[in-house]
Amino acid sequence: MIFAWVFLIPSAVVIANTRSKDSGSSSWFKWHVILNSLGLVLQLAGVIVIIVYKSDNNTSFKGTNTQKAHFYM
């Protein structure tokens, strides 16, 4: 998840911001979509891993206020 938020999503934004001004090529859009899609997949995989881990350890999302806040996020 960290890799997606630190590298993939910002890279897609930078590519869209800098390359969209070049009227000669549309390959920037392909890279923009690929990087954003990969970031989304990694985010969803991270959420699934967290849910599976929490359910396997019978810890659920109960406990301190911090844990409850994470549940609502």
C-alpha positions as CSV (number, residue, x, y, z in Angstrom):
1,M,0.0,0.0,0.0
2,I,2.8,2.4,0.8
3,F,4.5,1.7,-2.6
4,A,1.2,2.6,-4.3
5,W,0.7,5.9,-2.4
6,V,4.4,7.0,-2.4
7,F,5.4,6.0,-6.0
8,L,2.6,4.8,-8.3
9,I,-0.1,7.3,-7.8
10,P,2.2,10.4,-7.6
11,S,4.0,9.2,-10.7
12,A,0.7,8.9,-12.6
13,V,-0.2,12.4,-11.6
14,V,3.2,13.8,-12.6
15,I,3.0,12.1,-16.0
16,A,-0.5,13.4,-16.6
17,N,0.5,16.9,-15.5
18,T,3.7,17.2,-17.5
19,R,3.1,15.1,-20.6
20,S,-0.5,16.1,-21.3
21,K,0.8,19.4,-22.5
22,D,2.7,17.6,-25.3
23,S,0.3,17.5,-28.2
24,G,2.5,15.2,-30.3
25,S,2.1,12.0,-28.2
26,S,-0.7,10.3,-26.4
27,S,1.4,7.6,-24.7
28,W,1.3,9.6,-21.5
29,F,-2.3,8.7,-21.0
30,K,-1.5,5.0,-21.4
31,W,1.1,5.2,-18.6
32,H,-1.2,7.4,-16.5
33,V,-3.9,4.7,-16.6
34,I,-1.5,1.8,-16.0
35,L,0.1,3.4,-13.0
36,N,-3.2,4.4,-11.5
37,S,-4.7,1.0,-12.1
38,L,-1.7,-0.7,-10.5
39,G,-2.0,1.6,-7.5
40,L,-5.7,0.7,-7.1
41,V,-5.0,-3.0,-7.3
42,L,-2.2,-2.7,-4.7
43,Q,-4.5,-0.7,-2.4
44,L,-7.3,-3.3,-2.7
45,A,-4.8,-6.1,-2.1
46,G,-3.6,-4.4,1.0
47,V,-7.1,-3.9,2.4
48,I,-7.9,-7.6,1.6
49,V,-4.7,-8.7,3.4
50,I,-5.6,-6.7,6.4
51,I,-9.1,-8.1,6.6
52,V,-7.9,-11.7,6.2
53,Y,-5.2,-11.2,8.8
54,K,-7.6,-9.7,11.3
55,S,-10.2,-12.4,10.8
56,D,-7.7,-15.3,11.0
57,N,-6.3,-14.0,14.3
58,N,-9.7,-13.5,15.8
59,T,-8.7,-10.0,16.8
60,S,-11.3,-8.4,14.6
61,F,-11.4,-4.6,14.8
62,K,-12.4,-4.3,18.5
63,G,-10.3,-2.7,21.1
64,T,-8.9,0.8,21.7
65,N,-10.1,3.9,20.1
66,T,-7.3,3.8,17.5
67,Q,-8.4,0.3,16.4
68,K,-12.0,1.5,16.2
69,A,-10.9,4.5,14.1
70,H,-9.1,2.2,11.7
71,F,-12.3,0.1,11.4
72,Y,-14.3,3.1,10.3
73,M,-11.7,4.2,7.8
